[in-house]
Amino acid sequence: MSDVAARYDFSDDEAKQASREFNLQQVMRCPSLFNRREGTLRCDWVELPGNNAPTFQLLRERGWLKHAKFFGPEREKTIFEALCQTFGESGPQHRFFHQSADLFLRSPHAKNCGVYNFDSLHLAKNSGEFRTRLRQAWSFALTQRQ
């Protein structure tokens, strides 16, 4: 996995890169999130996309988004506009939003999200968002068990 993830520049921070690689590996090991036989996600993925949306590119290239969608809430207007210019605002495998992650997590689009990949610095600054994310992750997990 790390050879594939290494091709994507997640950030200039080595710890953040290692964290994302770890998260991708953990998702692959979780049968409720990842269908190993098909090699696809079973749920939608939400993440702050940042410059060039490297996680979205990785998921798309690996074919993990066959039955799932990548949602990318981006607060910074210039980054949002660049993402829309590069990938389009919406497509069969993605949708970018010009809004905070906290607002996105309260929207109907977050209903089927099973993977929430946010860095700890972002969550420390937005404790309300963390509680919302945790509630939604538990809600999704419970619906998967039924």
Salt bridges, closest charged atoms under 4 A:
GLU38 OE1 - HIS67 NE2 2.83
GLU47 OE2 - ARG20 NH1 2.08
GLU61 OE2 - ARG7 NH2 2.14
GLU81 OE2 - LYS77 NZ 3.85
ASP102 OD1 - ARG106 NH2 3.16
ASP119 OD2 - LYS16 NZ 3.10
GLU129 OE2 - HIS122 NE2 2.76
